[in-house]
Amino acid sequence: MMIPKIIHYCWFGKKEKPENIKKCIASWKEKCPNYCIIEWNEDNFDISSFDYCIEAYAEKKYAFVSDVARVKALYEMGGIYLDTDVTVLQSFDKILDNNVVLGFEESNYVATSFMAAQPKQKIFEDFVKHYESIHFINDDGSYNAATNVVRLTEMLMKQGLLRNDKYQLLDGKIAVYPKEIFSPYDYINCIYEITDKSICVHHFFVSWMSWKSRAKKKIKSILVKIVGKKTLIGLRRVFFNR
């Protein structure tokens, strides 16, 4: 059995897709012409089946609804999940002969902007059950807004994941690749690190974040172009100890 040639993505909130998102999706069709592409939205995903989704949707926090929809789709159908701000650089065909395929987005965390699996894999069954057991609104009214990147990484650490941005095979089934393969973008310093091995790249458009966060990202991108990555990293260490 192989990972099905299905690409899943989510688009909740019923807004028009911006041009940069449309360009990303166009790259999927170009590089994977024989793949079925499924958009999950209010019309085909049962938001009411998860308290977490009901509450997140009511607050218009659609990215958190997507967190649940993507793992449910991968568990039930299998295939490849992509965030809408991912550009595909080459076909996924070479990685389909696996049970589960994941990749780091930095040395400490595993990405959820790209995930691939055969149907009914336990890691995604556990992920679905996790979301079935929690609420988005905490008792004090605050949001239970841990990203699914954090949640997935913690689940994988229990299976022996080493947070080192190196290839690992967990439980004989879960292949975790370095960020070079599926997420070759340093979002902290805003620089692309694409190689001939890179299959896709997550741009981190962060459309779900506040305008201040998006502005900060834009400023960092400009600084990298002006002073270079090494200089920017040095400045961060001097002024922010990071």
C-alpha positions in Angstrom: 0.0 0.0 0.0 1.1 3.5 -0.8 0.2 7.0 0.2 -2.8 8.0 -2.0 -2.3 10.7 -4.6 -4.6 13.1 -2.9 -3.7 16.6 -1.8 -5.8 18.1 1.0 -6.0 21.7 2.0 -8.3 23.8 4.1 -10.1 27.1 3.4 -12.5 28.1 6.1 -14.1 31.6 6.5 -15.6 31.9 3.0 -13.3 34.7 1.9 -11.8 35.0 -1.6 -8.4 33.5 -1.9 -5.7 36.1 -2.4 -3.4 35.9 -5.5 -0.4 34.6 -3.6 -2.5 31.6 -2.4 -3.8 31.0 -5.9 -0.3 30.9 -7.2 0.7 28.3 -4.6 -2.2 26.1 -5.4 -1.4 26.4 -9.1 2.1 25.0 -8.4 0.4 21.8 -7.0 -1.5 21.3 -10.2 1.6 21.9 -12.3 4.0 19.6 -10.4 1.4 16.9 -9.4 -1.0 16.9 -12.4 -2.3 13.3 -11.7 -3.2 14.1 -8.0 -6.7 14.7 -6.8 -7.0 18.0 -4.9 -9.6 18.4 -2.1 -10.5 21.6 -0.4 -12.0 21.2 3.1 -14.3 24.0 4.1 -17.7 24.6 5.9 -19.5 22.6 3.2 -17.8 19.3 3.5 -16.2 19.2 7.0 -18.5 18.7 10.0 -17.4 21.5 12.3 -20.0 20.4 14.9 -18.3 17.1 15.4 -15.6 18.7 17.6 -16.2 21.1 20.5 -12.8 22.6 19.7 -13.9 23.5 16.2 -17.3 24.8 17.2 -15.6 27.3 19.6 -12.7 28.2 17.3 -15.1 28.9 14.4 -17.4 31.0 16.5 -14.3 33.1 17.4 -13.4 33.3 13.7 -10.1 31.5 14.4 -10.2 29.5 11.3 -6.6 28.3 11.3 -7.4 26.3 14.4 -10.4 24.7 12.7 -8.0 23.8 9.9 -5.7 22.1 12.5 -8.4 19.6 13.2 -9.7 19.1 9.6 -6.3 18.3 8.2 -5.6 15.5 10.7 -9.1 14.1 10.3 -8.7 14.0 6.5 -5.3 12.3 6.7 -6.6 9.7 9.2 -9.7 8.8 7.2 -8.5 9.2 3.6 -4.7 9.4 3.7 -2.9 11.5 1.2 -0.9 14.7 1.5 -1.9 17.8 3.4 -0.5 21.2 2.4 -1.0 24.6 3.9 -2.3 27.1 1.2 1.0 29.0 1.4 3.1 26.1 0.3 4.7 26.0 -3.2 5.4 22.6 -4.7 8.8 22.4 -6.4 8.7 18.8 -7.6 6.4 15.8 -7.5 5.7 13.9 -4.3 5.9 10.6 -6.1 9.2 9.6 -4.6 7.9 9.7 -1.0 4.6 7.8 -1.5 6.1 4.4 -0.5 5.9 5.2 3.2 3.4 4.9 6.0 3.8 8.4 7.3 6.0 11.3 6.0 6.7 14.4 8.0 9.5 17.1 8.1 11.1 19.5 10.4 10.3 23.2 9.9 13.2 24.1 12.2 15.5 22.0 14.4 13.1 21.9 17.3 9.7 21.4 15.7 8.0 19.2 13.1 5.9 21.0 10.5 2.2 20.5 9.9 2.2 22.7 6.8 3.2 19.4 5.0 2.1 16.0 6.2 1.6 12.8 4.3 0.2 9.4 5.3 -1.5 6.2 4.3 -5.1 6.0 5.7 -5.8 4.9 9.3 -2.3 5.6 10.7 -2.1 5.6 14.5 -0.4 8.9 14.9 -3.3 10.6 13.2 -5.9 8.5 15.0 -4.3 9.7 18.3 -4.2 13.3 16.9 -8.0 13.2 16.2 -8.7 11.7 19.6 -6.7 14.5 21.2 -8.8 17.2 19.5 -12.0 15.3 20.5 -10.9 15.6 24.1 -10.2 19.3 24.4 -11.9 22.7 24.0 -10.7 25.9 22.3 -12.1 28.1 25.0 -10.5 27.5 28.4 -12.5 27.9 31.6 -11.1 31.3 32.2 -12.1 32.5 28.7 -8.7 32.4 27.2 -7.9 30.4 24.0 -6.4 26.9 24.0 -4.3 28.1 21.1 -1.2 25.9 21.1 -0.4 25.3 17.5 -0.7 21.8 16.0 3.1 22.0 15.3 3.7 22.0 19.1 1.1 19.3 19.7 2.5 17.0 16.9 6.1 17.5 18.0 5.2 16.6 21.6 3.4 13.5 20.4 6.5 12.5 18.3 8.9 13.1 21.2 7.0 10.4 23.1 7.9 8.0 20.3 11.6 8.9 20.4 11.9 12.0 18.2 15.2 13.8 18.5 14.8 17.5 17.8 17.9 17.8 15.6 16.6 18.5 12.0 18.0 15.1 10.9 16.2 12.1 9.2 14.6 9.7 11.6 12.3 6.7 11.3 10.1 6.4 14.4 8.4 3.2 15.3 9.4 1.8 11.9 6.6 3.8 10.2 7.0 7.6 10.7 9.7 9.1 8.4 10.8 12.5 9.6 12.9 14.5 7.1 15.2 17.5 7.6 13.6 20.9 6.8 15.6 21.1 3.6 13.0 18.7 2.0 9.6 20.1 2.9 10.2 23.5 4.6 13.4 25.1 3.4 12.6 28.5 4.6 14.2 30.1 7.8 11.1 31.9 9.0 13.0 33.4 12.0 15.5 35.2 9.8 13.2 35.3 6.7 15.5 33.6 4.1 15.0 30.8 1.7 17.3 27.8 1.8 16.0 25.8 -1.2 18.2 23.0 -2.7 17.8 20.5 -5.5 16.5 18.1 -2.8 13.6 20.4 -1.8 10.2 19.1 -2.7 8.1 21.9 -1.4 8.5 25.2 0.5 6.3 26.8 3.1 6.3 30.6 2.7 4.8 31.4 6.1 2.5 34.1 4.8 0.9 34.2 8.3 -2.3 35.6 7.0 -4.0 34.4 10.2 -1.7 36.5 12.4 -2.2 40.1 13.4 -1.1 42.9 11.1 1.7 43.7 13.5 3.1 40.2 13.2 2.9 40.4 9.4 4.6 43.8 9.4 7.4 42.4 11.6 8.0 39.6 9.1 8.0 42.0 6.2 10.6 44.2 7.9 12.8 41.2 8.7 12.6 40.1 5.0 13.8 43.6 3.9 16.6 43.6 6.5 17.9 40.2 5.2 18.1 41.6 1.7 20.0 44.7 2.9 22.4 43.3 5.5 22.4 39.6 4.8 21.5 36.6 7.0 24.7 36.3 9.0 24.6 40.0 9.9 21.0 39.8 10.9 21.6 36.8 13.1 24.5 38.6 14.7 22.4 41.6 15.5 19.7 39.4 17.0 22.2 37.8 19.3 23.7 41.1 20.4 20.4 42.9 21.0 18.0 40.1 21.8 20.2 37.3 23.0 18.6 35.0 20.4 
